[in-house]
């Protein structure tokens, strides 16, 4: 049978305030970056806001194969 090891000795690492702070700050920064990206994305896709800023929304244009071509000279 395996020897009994006390739980404190069997743990991989100790709990420390520094590790918790790193985890909390990195999680907060990730949430802030996500929020900034969501705000930018919603502003970039708002067509009314684009018209006020002088940037008209993108218009889909036909490709060159869809245009009327002049008849070929035979």
N, C-alpha and C positions, 0 to 999 in steps of 0.2 A: 504494500500500500504506500502511496505517496505521502511524504511528510506534510504535516499541516503548517502552512505559512500564514502568519498574521496578515490581515487585510492591509494594514499600513505599509508593510514591507513588500507586498505583492503589487502595489500600484505602480504604474508606469512613470508617473510624474506627480509633482506636488501641486496643490492649488496655490496660485499666487495672484495678487492683485494686478501685476504687470501683464500676465497672460489675459486676464479678463478685460483689462483696458484695451489691449491690442484688438481683441475680438470685438468689443463694443464699438470702438472707433472705426474699424474697417467695415463693420456692418452698417454703421451710420453713413459713412462715405459712399458705400454702394447704394444705399437707399436714396441719398441726395443726388447721385449721378443718374439714377433711374428717373427720379422726379424731373430733373432738368431735361433729360431726353424726351420724356412724355410731354412736357410743356412745349419744347421746341417742335416736336412732331405735330402737336395739335395746332400750333400757330402756322407752321409751314403748309398745312393742308387746308387752312381756312380761306376759301376763295374771296369772301367779302373783305377780309383784312388785306389780302393781296392786292385787290383793286385800289384800296385806299393808299397803299404804299407805292402805287405806280407800277406794280408788277402784275400784269394780267395773268390769269390762269393759263396753263398750257393748253393749246388747242391741238387736237389730233389732226394731222395733215395726211392727205393720201400719199401713198408711196409713188415712186416714179413709174411703176408698172400700171398704176390706175389712171394716169393722166391720158388725155386724148393726144395721140401722136399723129403727126401729119402722115398722109398716105405716102407710101414709098413710090419712087419714080421707077417704072419698069421699062 
